[in-house]
């Protein structure tokens, strides 16, 4: 049976992990490679690196991190942040990423999805969608949540699928950071209306939230960041809990 | 030395990284002479079937692929496995390498997401040297939208996704994995390790 995936996400700035990492036994708490290895030991199904480096010059550091990670762990690696062209896709994939996540750049230029899918295959094109409720509607927001595009999130997800996206990484800006649980409403609405996998993100605060998102929506995977980074839960704990709920995990 | 055939496909380095981890020397190449000296060959692949076959033909790799597949252990991964078969119906109809009888067609199951993406468990069907020491129901990483259809005698393992999907196939010394062993954690590395151990000329 296909397993539900548990995915830790690391924010990287200038080659270092930002947001508090709270593991013991790591030689370098800021090194994304060390942290990725730890999550691999915890049986994570994939790793996501989100590069939030603002300056272009420092952006090269992420390629080095991808290369070093790909030599150490043998699970899928998704890299996002600042990808604007198919050349960016190529650089990240050649460094050793398996999938590339695009967000604002896909909204600004929809053909990036289809051009990347044509060149490198849909399997590596992840369209990240940040969603916010505006007057009872689900709007797509970009630029890190700062700009409301007015686009309907469900329609945008459908369009991304048609353009050749292989997967949707769906983050609820309303739920993100609340620890009140994944946004079941929007995750369910989108995951039942498209035929490509949806990764649910934002709002997870405890074990029960993982079970809830898999029981009440069609999400294929759940992503969390600070929950894992702060050591509140390990990936292994999440999986053991899901197993006890008869949810298929690796 | 393992030769990794370079026909312009992606994920070449992933395969090489995994072989490095296993201490197996490898070379990514499309040079016929180098491929001739290799002990075994891996045909990787992501992307579309027709594009891959066109690239193989335009780089004049067909003769060395067919020769290698007779002489030494030969493994196709993901699209590389699908290429081993006679024909694919991905975006039209394309001739494959025809090293194993069978064809490739779109997966279509009601209510299941396509691509078949993620970790799925292996059900063993017929014995394979690749599965030596591997536990049944071990999880491996898949990402594909097309599947192989062939005689069950060539199918060593399947994964359940609406119906049994061929996951490991073989004929003589030709092997294929629909999943990515280089992205399948410890289980994937163990399967690659078993491939490296295989001596050629299995009949």
Boltz contact constraints between the chains, C-beta under 6 A:
constraints:
  - contact:
      token1: [A, 1]
      token2: [B, 160]
      max_distance: 6.0
  - contact:
      token1: [A, 2]
      token2: [B, 118]
      max_distance: 6.0
  - contact:
      token1: [A, 2]
      token2: [B, 120]
      max_distance: 6.0
  - contact:
      token1: [A, 3]
      token2: [B, 119]
      max_distance: 6.0
  - contact:
      token1: [A, 5]
      token2: [B, 118]
      max_distance: 6.0
  - contact:
      token1: [A, 45]
      token2: [B, 119]
      max_distance: 6.0
  - contact:
      token1: [A, 70]
      token2: [B, 17]
      max_distance: 6.0
  - contact:
      token1: [A, 71]
      token2: [B, 17]
      max_distance: 6.0
  - contact:
      token1: [A, 74]
      token2: [B, 18]
      max_distance: 6.0
  - contact:
      token1: [A, 74]
      token2: [B, 183]
      max_distance: 6.0
  - contact:
      token1: [A, 74]
      token2: [B, 185]
      max_distance: 6.0
  - contact:
      token1: [A, 75]
      token2: [B, 185]
      max_distance: 6.0
  - contact:
      token1: [A, 76]
      token2: [B, 183]
      max_distance: 6.0
  - contact:
      token1: [A, 93]
      token2: [B, 10]
      max_distance: 6.0
  - contact:
      token1: [A, 96]
      token2: [B, 13]
      max_distance: 6.0
  - contact:
      token1: [A, 121]
      token2: [B, 46]
      max_distance: 6.0
  - contact:
      token1: [A, 121]
      token2: [B, 47]
      max_distance: 6.0
  - contact:
      token1: [A, 123]
      token2: [B, 143]
      max_distance: 6.0
  - contact:
      token1: [A, 195]
      token2: [B, 113]
      max_distance: 6.0
  - contact:
      token1: [A, 195]
      token2: [B, 114]
      max_distance: 6.0
  - contact:
      token1: [A, 197]
      token2: [B, 113]
      max_distance: 6.0
  - contact:
      token1: [A, 197]
      token2: [B, 117]
      max_distance: 6.0
  - contact:
      token1: [A, 250]
      token2: [B, 119]
      max_distance: 6.0
  - contact:
      token1: [A, 250]
      token2: [B, 139]
      max_distance: 6.0
